Amino acid sequence: MDLIVYGFINSMILSLIAIGFALAYGVSRVPNFAHGSLYVFCACVSWLLLNRAGLNYVLCIVLSLAATAVLGLLIYQLVLKRVRGMAFSEIMASFAIGIAILEAFRLLGFRGPQYGLPKFYEGVVNIIGVPVDWQRIIIVCVGALLALMLWAFTHYTKIGLGLRAIAQDEPAALMLGIDSDLAATVALATGSALVGMAATVTVPLGTIAVEGGYEVLIFALSVCIVGGLGSWPGALIASFILGYAQILTVRYLAPHYQLVIAMAAIVLILILRPSGLFGRQKELEERV
């Protein structure tokens, strides 16, 4: 039962990490390789506001999410917008920005067990006989709420419908007067805020580590590639596939093999089904 419960929790963590990347790529078709750095950025800003500025914890979270969204917006407007459509330049530019952000926080000394965020609520509850701390329960609730809100946003708001239109058929959306760059900007900002939310709810389980930004990027890539790049539902389903695979790996092998599982999933899916499980891109043989 503990494998079922903690596999579900781990899957929700992966979905929180990856859904922002999937949203940004689905709309803009720009792979934001600064995704993991935005995760670390939000966690570090929250820590600074809480421990240096002495602000209320909830206010720290709100301000850090806003700052992360603004940073994502600036990354697109100042850099990615100018290289959009050039795949190699998009990857290199966003990855270089990500490295710069991570190394800046490394120089500021963000390493060590003292850099962590407090849990939202202390305590443990039994779920079908398995003890689970309240922070993990909060993670599941936040993940489910964000997925529901994102679905409602993309189905019942004018901006959300515009994002879906761009993601499904950009030329047709442009002919209808939808601004592609504006949609991409909104998607990057929203995706940045989503990965920031993932940081605020998962970092209390451990500490802030600059190296964690690279792991978050790899996990997000593995989920999105397995699910299918540009497919938001596919990313959610893939997060459960990889989430349970990682839990089984931790149980029967060792914790450090989780990253190996993520990389192996990327390699296997690119060999067997390049478009992903639910992707809409052309298959390899069709492209050749």
N, C-alpha and C positions, 0 to 999 in steps of 0.2 A: 504493500500500500504506500510505503514511503516513496518508492520509485514513481508511482502514479501521481502523487501529490506534488513532489518536488520537480518531477518532469513537467507538470503543468505550469508551475511557478517559473521554472527556467524558460519555458516556451514563451510566457508572457513577457519576460525580461528581453528575450531576443526580438519579440515583435515590437516592443517599445524602442529598442535600439534601431531596428531596421525600417520601420514604417516611414520615418522622415526621409530617409534616403530614397525609398521607393516612390514617395510622393514627388520629391524634387526631380528625380530622373523621369518619372512618368510624364510630367508636364513639360519640363524644359529639354529633356533628352541630354542633359549635361550631368555626367557622373561627378558628384561632389566628393572628391577624395579628401576634403577637409572635414568630413563628417565626424570622424573620431576626435578631431581636435576641438570641435564645437562642444562635444560631450565634456571634455576636460575643461574647456573654457567656462562653461556654465557652472561646473562644480567648484572651480577655483574662485570665480566671482562670488558665488554664494558664501564660500568660506571667508573671503575677505570682508564682505559686507557684514557677516555675522560676528566675526572675531576681531576685526579691525575697526569697523564703523559702529559696531554694537547695535545694529538694527534688529527689529523683530524678525523671527525666523521666517514667518509667512511673507513678510515684506521683502526679505532677502531673496526668497524663491521667485517672487513676482518680478523683482527688478533684474535678477540674473536671467530669467527667461526672456524678458524684454531686450536685455543687452545681447543675448545670443541671437535672437531674431534679427536685431538690427545688424549684427555682424554678418549673418548670413546674407542679408539684403545687400550690404556693402560689398561682400565678396563677389556677388553676381554683377552688381552695377559697375564696379570699378575694374573687375578683372574678367570674369567668365563671360560677360556680355560681349567683350571684344574678341574672344576666341571661340565663341559659340559656333558649332558646325565643324570645327577642326578637332577631331577626337583626341589626337595625341596631345595637342596643346591644352585641351580642357583638363585632361588627366594630370599633366605635368604642372599646370598652373595651380590647380586646386590642391594637389599634393604638396607643392612647395609652400603654399600658404599654410597648410596644415602643419607641416614641419616647423615653420617659423613660429606659429602659435605655441606648439608644444615646447620647443626649445626656449622660448621666452619665459614660460612658466618654470622650466627647469632651472634657468638662470636666476629666477626669483626665489629658488629654493624649495619648490613644492615637491618635497619627497620626505618620507618618514611617516611613522604612525600617528603623529600629532595632527596631520592634515586629514581630517575627516568631518563628516556632517553628522549631527545627532539624529537619532531615530525619531520618527514622528510620534510613535507611541510604544512604550515598553510593555513587555508581557508576552506570554505564550498561550496559545489556545490549541486544543486537540481537534483535529479534523479527521474523521473516520479512524481514530486511534493513532494519528501521527501528530506529534507536537510541531506546531508552526508558529514562528514569532509574528507579531502584528505587522511588522514592517513588510514582510513578504505578502501578507494578506492585502495590505495597502497597495503594493505593487500590482497585484492581480486586479484589484478594483480600479486603479488608475488606468491600467492597460485596457481593460474592458470599456471603461468610460470614454477613453480617447478614441478607441476604434468606433464606438457608437457615434460619438460627436463628429468624427471625420466623415463617416458615412452620411450622416444627416447634413453636414456642411456641403458635401459634394453632390447631394441630391435635391436639396431644398433651398439653397441660396444662389443668388445670381452669380456671385464670384465663384462658388464651388462648381456650378454648372459650366462656367467658362473654363475652369481648369480641366474638367472632364472632356469638354469639347476639344481643347488643345491636345490633350493626351490621346484621344481617340482618332482625330483626323485634323491635323494642324492646318493644311491648306484650306479645307472647308471652313474651319473656324475663322481663319483670316479673312475669307471672303464675306463672312457674316459680321465682320467688324471687331472681332476679339483681338486685343493687343497681345501678341505672343510674348513680347519682352515683359510686359506688365504681369502676365500670368506666370512667367518663369520667376520673376522677382517675388511674387506672393508665395509661390511654391517653395523657393529656397528659404525664404524667411520662416514660413510655416514649418518646413522640414527641420530647420535649425532649432526652432522652439520645441519641436517634438523630441529631438534627441537631447535637448536640454532638460526636458521633463524626465526623460529616462535617467539622466544623471542625478537629478535631485532625489529620485526615489530609490535608486540602486546604490549610490555611493554610501549612504548610511550603513549598508551591510559590510563595508570594508573601509578603505582609505582612498584618498585621492592619489593616483599614480599617473605621472605623465605618460609612462609607457602604455597605460591602459587605453590611450587614444588609438594606438595602432591596433590593439585587439578589438576594440569597438568597430573600427573600420572593416577589419577582416570579417567579423561576425555579420555586420550589415551587408557586406558584399556577398557572403555565402548565402544568406537568407534570400536576398533579392535575385541572385543568379539561379538558385535552385527553384524559387517560385516563379521566376520569369521576369526579366527586367521590364519595368513599366506596368506590371500587374500588381495592383495593391492587394486584392484578395489572395493572390498567389504568395505574396510575401507573408501574409498571416498564416497560411497553411504550412508554408515551408518552415516558419519559425517553430511550429509544433513538431515537425519531422526532425529538425536538427536539435530542438530542445530535448526531446526524449533520447535521441542518439547520444547527446553529450552526457546526460544523466547516467545512461547505461555505461558509457565509457568511464565516467568517474567511479562507478560502483565496481566494475570488473577489471579495469586497467589502472589508470592513475589520472588525477585532475589535470595534469599538464598536457594530456592528450586531447583535451577539448579543442585546442587550436588546430591540432592535426586533423581532427574530424571535420572542422570547418573548411580547411584547405583541401582535404580529400573530396569533400562534397562539391567544391567548385570544379576541381579537375574532372570528376566523374560526370557531372551534369554537362560540362562543355564537350566531353567526348560522346556521351550517349544521346543527349538532347540539348543542343546549343541554345535553343530558344527558352529553355527552362520548362518546368512542368506545366505552367499556365501562361507562358509567354506568347505573344502574338507576332514575334519576329519570324522571318523566314527561316526554314531549316537549312542546315549547312549544305545539303545536296542541291537545294533550290538556288542558293547563292552561287554555288560553283557552276 
